[in-house]
Amino acid sequence: TLYSRAGAFNTNATGQLVTVDGANVVPAITVPADAVEVIVNKTGQVFARIDGQTDLQNIGQLTLATFANEAGLAPLGDNLFQETTASGPANVGVPGDPGFATVQQGYLEASNVDPVKEITELISAQRAYEMNSKVIQAADDMASVVSKNIR
């Protein structure tokens, strides 16, 4: 079993819920072929609206896993992680239970950093450092000239 923080899911040819790379989601959830809409609520329950029916059909339950030491997970690439002895065993539960997050349909985790803004601020900080360095060097040169003239 591998773990992922990626929340973008698709269905494969047989209707099974899979990750973008095609890995099956555990527990297995199969979307009926005649489903016109799939809804995921905050507690991870997956519902399908079947063509011609008004009621939603419950087709599965997403689960979340937490670890005592998330930094101990072994990164495998493609947003996949493997449990290690350093991470501890997976604590699997239902979204919304105490200690577990909730699920939001239509939202993906993204970077909270604006790269253009950060590079601009880095350039500004570098220029300020260079200016301060030149001021200190000029003050040092003036002190050296003064001490030479005193001798």
N, C-alpha and C positions, 0 to 999 in steps of 0.2 A: 504494500500500500504506500502510495506517495501522496504528498500533501501539496496544496497550491493556494496562493492568495488570489489567483485570477478568478474573476467572477463572470466572465463571458462564456456562455454556454450555447451550444447548437444541438441539433439532432442529427443522427447519422441516418443511413438509408433505411434502417429498421425502426426508426423513431426513438431510439435510446438517447437519453441526455448525455452529451459528451462535451469535453473542453474544446477550445478552438483547435487544439492540436489533434483531436480525435480520441483522447483517452476517456474511458467510461467514468462517469460520476458514480461514487459509492455513497449511499445505497442506490441501486439501479432504479432509474425512473424512465418509463416508456411513455412517450406522448402518442396518443391515438392518431392514426392517419387522417381522420376526419375532424381533427381539432382546428378551430378557427382562431382561438386565442389561448395563450398560456399565461396564468397569473401566479405570482409567488408572493405570499404575504410575509409580514415581518417575522413570523415564527418559522419560516422556511417551508410551509406547506405549499405544494405545487398543485394547482388546479387547472383543468382544461375546460374550455367551453366547446362543446361538441356542436357541429353544424345541425341546426334544427331544434336544439334543446335550449331551454332558458336556464336551467340549473347548472351550476358548476360541478364537475366531477373531480374528486380528489384522486390524483394519480401518484402522489408520493410525498416524501418528507426529506428536505435537505438537512444535513447535520453539519456541525462545526467541530473542529478539534482545536484544543488548546494544549500548550506544553508548559512545563515548569520552567524551562529555559529555552525560549524560542531561538536564541543565538546559537544554541547547540545543534540545531538542525543542519543536515548536510545539504548544501545547495547543489542541485544536479543540472541547472540550466533550464531554460524554457519555463521559468517561474514554478519549478517543481522542487520539493524538498523531501528529504528522507529522514525518518526518525533515527536518532543515534542514542548511545548511552548517555551522552552529555545533555541531550534535550529532555531525556526522560520519556516515559510512555505517553501516548496521546490520551487526552481526556476528551472523549467524544460526547457531545450533547446537542440538544435542540436549541436553535437560535431563540433568544429571549429568556432562557433559563438563567438563574443567577450565575454570574461568571462568564456568560457567553454574550456575544454581540447579537444584534438583530440583522435581518437581511432587508435590503432595499432593492426592489426591482427597478431596473433601468439606470442604475448608478454603478460606475466602476471606480475603483481606487486609482487615483492619479497622483502625479508628483505635486507637492505643495511648493515647488520652487519655480520661479520664472527665470529661465536661463539668461535671457537678454538683460533683465534688471540686475541679476547677480554679477554678470560680466562687467556691466557699466559701473557698478559699485566697486568691483575689484580694481578696475582701471583708476577710478577716483582715489581709492585707498593707496594704490601704488604711487600715484603722482604726489599725494600728500606726504608719503614716506620719503620720496626722493627730495621734495622741497625741504622737509625737516632735516634730512641728512646733509643737504648743501648748506643750510643755515648753521648747523653744528660744525661743519667743516670750516666755514668762513669764520666763525667765532674762535675756533681752535687756531686758525692761521693768524688772526689778529692777536690772540694771546701770545703766540709764538713770537711775533714781531715785537710786541711790547717787552717781552722778557729778554729778547736779544738786545734791545736798546738800553735796558736797565743795566746790563752787565757792562 
